[in-house]
Amino acid sequence: MEFRIPRGNSRYGSATSIFSRWGVESCIQVVWVFFFLFVVFYMFGIAFTSSAINFLDTLERRQDPKYASLQQHFGSLDVSILTLYMSMTGGQNWGVYYEALTTVPGGEFTCILFIVYITFAAWQQAECVV
């Protein structure tokens, strides 16, 4: 997709056109980065939410205070996406969310998946710095 920026009549017309084109192309790349991050949050959010909801299938488990943090952080998809965003950006220590996932008996795969997500998030942040 190519955008055409009209040239100005000033003596800086060609330079302005070049910088405008760079600005538009940069904005397009930023939109793609945000889209990619949303897809990553959405996919991992679905995995963690489905794991939590499948475990919290009875009323006794939902009312048990031992599983309150699991329901609080991964009880719905929108909350799971926010939890993943907060763990990636440092809004909350990711260890808190990991501890919530460890309360699920037989949830070793979910815990490993969360570690993979955190590793991916740290790698992405390091890649942005470089």
N, C-alpha and C positions, 0 to 999 in steps of 0.2 A: 504494500500500500504506500503510495507516494503522495505527499502533500505538496502543493505549490503555494509558495508565499509570494505575493506580488512585490516587485521591487519598488523601492521608493524613488522619488525624483532627486533625492539629496545625493551628495557626493559619497555618502557611506551606504548607498543602496545595496551593493553586492555583499558587503560585510554584514549588514543587517539581515539580509536574506539568508546568509550562511548560518548566522547565530540563531535565527528564528527556526530554521530547519533543524538544527541541532536540538533546540529546545523541544520541538514537537516530537522528534524521534526519542528523546530522553523520556518524555512523558509517556509515550507508548510503551517503552520498556518497563517503566515503573508500574504501569497498569498490569502488564503481564506478570511481573513479580508478585503483585498483590493477588492476582488471580491464582497463581501457582500456590502461594501460601494458604489461601482459602481452601483450595482443593486438598492440600495436605492436612490442614486442621479438620476438614470435614471427614476425610477418610479415617483418620485416627480417632476422631470423635465418635464416629459410628461404631468402631471396634470397641472402644472403652465403654460407651453407653450400653451397647448390647450385652457386653459382659456383665456390667453392673445390674442391668434390668433383669437379665436371665437369673442372676443369683438372688436378687431381691424380689422373687416372685410370690412370696407369701407375706401376709400381713404381719406375722410375728417377726420376720426378718426386717421388714421395713420399720417396725417400731422398736427394734433392738438398738440400744444406744451404741453398741459395739460397731454397728454398721452405719451410724449417722453420717460420718465423714464421707463414706462411699456414696451415699445417696446425695449428700450435699454437693460433692464435686463432680460426680458422674451420673447423676440421676436423670438428666435429660440431655438431648443433643446440644442445645444452645449453651447449657452450663458446661458441658464437656468441652466445647470449642473454646469457651472463655477460659476454662481451666488450662487447656493446652496453650493458649495464647499467653496466659500469665506465667506458666512455667517456662515458656521460651524467652520471654522478655524480662524476666526477673521480678514480675509483680508479686510472686510468692515463690518460696523455695520449692523446687520440684520434689524434694524428699517428702514433703507433706502429702503430696498427691500419690507418691509411690507407696507410702505407708497405708493410705486409704485403699489402694489396690491390693495390698498384701492381705487384707482381711478376708478376701474371697478364697475359700478353700479350693484348692486345685487351680488357682489362678496364676500359676507360674508363667504360662504363656503370655498372659496379659501383662504381667510385670516385665517380662523380657521385651515385649513389644513397646512398653513405655520407655525402657532403657534405650531401645533402638530409636524411638522418637526423640528423646533428649540428646542422644548422640548426633542424630541428623540435625537437630536444631542448633546445637553448638557448632557443628561443622558449617552450617549455613551462615551463622553469625561471623565465624572466623573468615569465611570466604568473602563476605561483604567488606571486611576490614582490609583484606589484601587487595 
